[in-house]
Amino acid sequence: MHFNTYNTTLNELGQRAKEISKKTFDAQEELHALKTILSVIDLTTLSGDDTYKKVNNLCEQAINFKNNDLETPQTAAICVYPVFAKQVSEKLEGTGIQTACVAGAFPSGQSPLSLRIEEVKFTVEQGADEIDMVISRGKLIEGDEDFIFNEVAETKKACGNKHLKVILETGELKSVELIRKASEISILAGGDFIKTSTGKIDPAATPEAFLIMLDTIKEFYEKTGKKIGIKPAGGIAEVGDAMHYYKMVQEVLGNEWLNNKLFRIGASRLASKVFEKIKSISNN
């Protein structure tokens, strides 16, 4: 399929994002939104000093968010490096929480594609349910769109029946045109989700880039009937920021996308704050 010409500017996108952020919720709507946000979080640790104990504690934290009195859910997934895939999948077995792993020379993508594919295969074999890959931004900036299509398609093939989230690293693409093109190619090549950022560069997720991605998903759905997921990630540490992304999904794609099959938020510090906010509202 062919996408329509995308005519908008970063300033116009910024204005749209500001208008959407002004949308208000009553207390029950806010509580529902917060519980949904908690349920879509990929609770993440991607540090060079990650240890068995640190990862184990993160898994326990995710499981323990489920609270019958507060009617709070678990998070959607734990997201880690491939070396922790086996540990996480075994720890989470039977919980319904997914094991997500970055793979394919994360975060740079600057490794031969054949080696990146082998890492993806290894990670799936170790028990990952979901793979978060990053595209080769330099190739896209050079105009080699075929390379991007091929790397996403080959990675999807290596995933088998596991979900593939394609990280665009929008902070390095910078222009509306490149973010739009990366979104289109990643969807057409078989990505199940498109994701803003690795969280390793600044800026990471931005409302403007997110809106470009949402618009692309909407157009693809309108033309094909197929729903693609979306994941903002990087720097989303406050409840208000997460709520803004929730409102943008709701505004552009509708309530059908507000679940962890089609919407994720990558974060390391957000979940506890959302849980505390739910507790505060529920106790008042």
Residue pairs with C-beta under 8 A, 6 or more apart in sequence:
1 188
1 220
1 223
1 224
3 180
3 184
3 216
3 219
3 220
4 219
6 176
6 177
6 180
6 212
6 215
6 216
8 176
8 212
9 176
10 176
10 208
13 176
13 207
13 208
13 211
13 212
14 207
14 208
16 211
17 207
17 208
17 210
17 211
17 244
17 248
20 244
20 247
20 248
20 251
21 207
21 244
21 247
23 247
23 251
25 33
27 281
30 281
31 278
31 281
31 282
33 243
33 246
34 239
34 243
34 274
34 277
34 278
34 281
35 71
35 72
35 73
35 278
36 246
36 258
36 259
37 239
37 242
37 243
37 246
37 265
37 270
37 274
38 65
38 72
38 73
38 75
38 271
38 274
38 275
38 278
39 73
39 74
39 75
39 76
39 259
39 260
40 75
40 76
40 258
40 259
40 260
40 263
40 264
40 265
41 75
41 76
41 264
41 265
41 266
41 267
41 270
41 271
41 274
42 75
42 76
42 77
42 78
42 79
42 100
42 231
42 233
42 264
42 265
42 266
42 267
43 58
43 61
43 62
43 75
43 77
43 78
43 79
43 267
43 268
43 271
44 78
44 79
44 80
44 199
44 233
44 266
44 267
44 268
45 54
45 55
45 58
45 79
45 80
45 268
46 79
46 80
46 81
46 102
46 106
46 199
46 200
50 80
50 81
50 84
52 84
52 87
55 78
55 80
55 84
55 87
55 88
56 87
56 91
58 78
58 80
59 78
59 88
59 91
59 92
59 97
60 91
61 271
61 272
62 74
62 75
62 78
62 92
62 95
62 97
62 271
63 74
63 92
63 95
63 97
65 72
65 73
65 74
65 75
65 271
65 275
66 72
66 73
66 74
70 278
70 279
70 282
72 275
72 278
74 95
74 96
74 97
75 97
75 271
76 97
76 98
76 260
76 264
77 97
77 98
77 99
77 100
77 129
77 130
77 260
77 264
78 88
78 92
78 97
78 98
78 99
78 100
79 100
79 101
79 102
79 132
79 266
80 88
80 99
80 100
80 101
80 102
81 101
81 102
81 106
82 101
82 102
82 103
82 119
82 122
82 123
82 126
82 128
84 101
85 99
85 101
85 123
85 126
85 127
85 128
86 126
86 127
88 99
88 127
89 99
89 126
89 127
89 128
89 129
90 127
92 98
92 99
98 129
98 130
99 127
99 128
99 129
99 130
100 128
100 129
100 130
100 131
100 132
100 165
101 123
101 126
101 128
101 130
101 131
101 132
102 131
102 132
102 133
102 134
102 198
103 116
103 119
103 120
103 122
103 123
103 128
103 131
103 132
103 133
104 111
104 116
104 117
104 119
104 120
104 131
104 133
104 134
104 155
105 111
105 115
105 116
105 119
105 134
106 132
106 133
106 134
106 167
106 198
107 134
107 169
107 198
107 199
107 200
107 201
108 134
109 116
109 133
109 134
109 135
109 136
109 137
110 136
110 138
113 150
113 151
113 154
116 133
116 151
116 155
117 154
117 155
117 158
120 131
120 133
120 155
120 158
120 159
121 158
123 131
124 131
124 158
124 159
124 160
124 162
128 162
129 162
129 163
130 162
130 163
130 164
130 165
131 155
131 159
131 162
131 163
131 164
131 165
132 165
132 167
132 195
132 266
133 151
133 152
133 155
133 164
133 165
133 166
133 167
134 166
134 167
134 169
134 198
135 148
135 151
135 152
135 166
135 167
135 168
135 169
135 182
135 185
135 186
136 147
136 148
136 151
137 168
137 169
137 172
137 173
139 147
139 148
140 147
140 148
140 173
140 178
140 181
140 182
140 185
141 173
141 178
145 181
145 185
148 182
148 185
148 186
148 189
149 185
149 188
149 189
150 189
152 164
152 166
152 185
152 186
152 189
152 190
152 191
153 189
153 190
155 164
156 164
156 189
156 190
156 191
163 192
163 193
164 190
164 191
164 192
164 193
165 191
165 192
165 193
165 194
165 195
165 229
165 231
165 264
166 186
166 189
166 191
166 193
166 194
166 195
167 195
167 196
167 197
167 198
167 233
168 179
168 182
168 183
168 186
168 194
168 195
168 196
168 197
168 209
168 213
169 196
169 197
169 198
169 201
170 179
170 182
170 196
170 197
170 203
170 205
170 206
170 209
170 212
170 213
171 197
171 201
171 202
171 203
171 204
171 206
171 209
171 234
172 201
173 179
173 182
173 209
176 212
179 209
179 212
179 213
180 212
180 216
183 194
183 212
183 213
183 216
183 217
184 216
186 194
187 194
187 216
187 217
187 220
187 228
191 228
192 228
192 229
193 228
193 229
193 230
193 231
193 264
194 213
194 216
194 217
194 228
194 229
194 230
194 231
195 230
195 231
195 232
195 233
195 264
195 266
196 204
196 205
196 206
196 209
196 210
196 213
196 231
196 232
196 233
196 234
197 203
197 204
197 205
197 232
197 233
197 234
197 235
197 266
198 204
198 233
198 234
199 233
199 234
199 235
199 266
200 234
201 234
202 235
203 235
204 233
204 234
204 235
205 232
205 233
205 234
205 235
205 236
205 245
207 244
207 245
207 248
210 230
210 232
210 245
210 248
211 248
211 252
213 230
214 230
214 248
214 249
214 252
214 253
215 252
217 227
217 228
217 230
217 253
218 252
218 253
220 226
220 228
221 227
221 228
221 253
227 256
227 257
227 262
228 262
229 257
229 261
229 262
229 263
229 264
230 249
230 253
230 257
230 262
230 263
230 264
231 263
231 264
231 265
231 266
232 245
232 265
232 266
233 264
233 265
233 266
233 267
234 266
235 241
236 242
236 245
236 265
236 266
236 267
236 270
237 267
237 268
237 269
237 270
237 273
238 270
238 273
239 270
239 273
239 274
239 277
242 265
242 267
242 270
242 274
245 265
246 258
249 257
249 258
249 263
250 257
250 258
253 262
256 262
257 263
